[in-house]
Amino acid sequence: MIPSDEELHVALTTEQLWQPVPGGSGTYIRALAAELAAASGVQVTGVTARHASSGSAGPLPVDLASSRLPRALLYESWSRLRRPQAPRTAAMRRSGRRYDVVHATTWAVPPRNAPLVVTVHDVAFLRNPEHFTPRGVQFFRRSLNIVRHDADVVVVPSETTRSDCTDAGIDPGRIHVIPHGTEQHALDAAGSAAFARSHGLERDFVLWCGTLEPRKNLPALLDAFRLLLADGSDLDLVLVGPQGWGETSEDVRRAVDALPPDRLHVLGRLSTDDLQHAYAAARVFCFPSLWEGFGMPVLEAMVHGTPVVTSQGTSMEEISDGAALLVDPHDPAQIAAALVRAAGEQHDALSAAGRAVASASTWRRSAEAHVEAYRAAISSAHQRGAQR
């Protein structure tokens, strides 16, 4: 149970769940909402734009308050005009109840009519603005400016993102590092074996998952796999995730075409259940991204005891906490050598270490830290008010 001195009524922006692909932010919002709803001393209202139906959000264990504005107009109004306020439920309006804290879970930040907490998952638009539309970069930059001036507390998932936020001009004293949790999936071995058979996976395999984009660094893994095949490895390679865009996708297509079709398996987007079976069935999980705000797939693989090879000097090194083999992501030969060790002599030790790290990385623990951040935001807002 989350301890409390008094009940907090939190407005939690949940609009991301209506996006066609909610992504990692959607996973965070859904898991956090569920844990906060189960906690004592916290009442959560999910804040959304206007929708004709429940859309893709699915069931949420919290009340929802919808704006009169559709998403695009609501986001622009919040960004440019700093209004309207976060909507309240009809019951709240009748009783006159207001929010104790407003928590913006993405860059869509409501106006500050209560202590404001904002989650910054990453600042990708500053690192690689060419990967976004000009309009998107403008929106993110306005949001960053809002966060600099209005947020009482900024939540980030890693020390890596904390550093990026500090470099972007956010007061480091307001930043709280709260790592994400991960679902503690329990799968039976028979189900994972059935998944492998259904996709024609007859040999042990290295798994990668993600969306094809430059920072995912998939071409380096494909080069590493080519080296493994040249050395006579019995491992296959399985790629999971949606199609990407840009030059990276073209590079990947060319590399895929150059590999033996019976050793490379491109499965595309999988259901949540099938993705978990893929993690569990894999001999090794390889995630050589150049950078991530957090790197959730690393923890998801560790839940199932699958050894991980990932990039040194990144948030993935941070969250793997010594339980992964770390490589220079620009060096295919180093990646290949680590895959051999993870699949062979170090497999069992890495498996046990990964399970231990993942078992401590729960959404409940993350939610408890968020409640502490909410109380810190209230305290900070009171101090700011006293100084005026």
Buried (B, 14 or more C-beta within 10 A) or exposed (E): EBEEEEEBBBBBBBBBBBBEEBBBBBBBBBBBBBBBBEBEBBBBBBBBBEBEEEEEBEEBEBBBBBBEBEBEEBBBBBBEEBEBBBBBBEEBEEEEBBBBBBBBBBBBBBBBBBBBBBBBBBBBBBEBBEBBEEEEBEBBBBBBEBBBEBBBBBBBBBBBBBBBBBEBEBEEEBBBBBBBBBBEBEBEEEBBBEBBEEBEBEEBBBBBBBBBBBBBBBBBBBBBBBBBBEEEBEBBBBBBBEEBEEEBBEBBEEBBEEBEEEBBBBBEEBEEEBBBBBBBBBBBBBBBBBBBBBBBBBBBBBBBBBBBBBBEEBBBBBBBBEBBBBBBBEBBEBBBBBBBBBBEEBBEEBBEBBBBBBEEBBBBBBBBBBBBBBBBBBEBBEEEEEEE
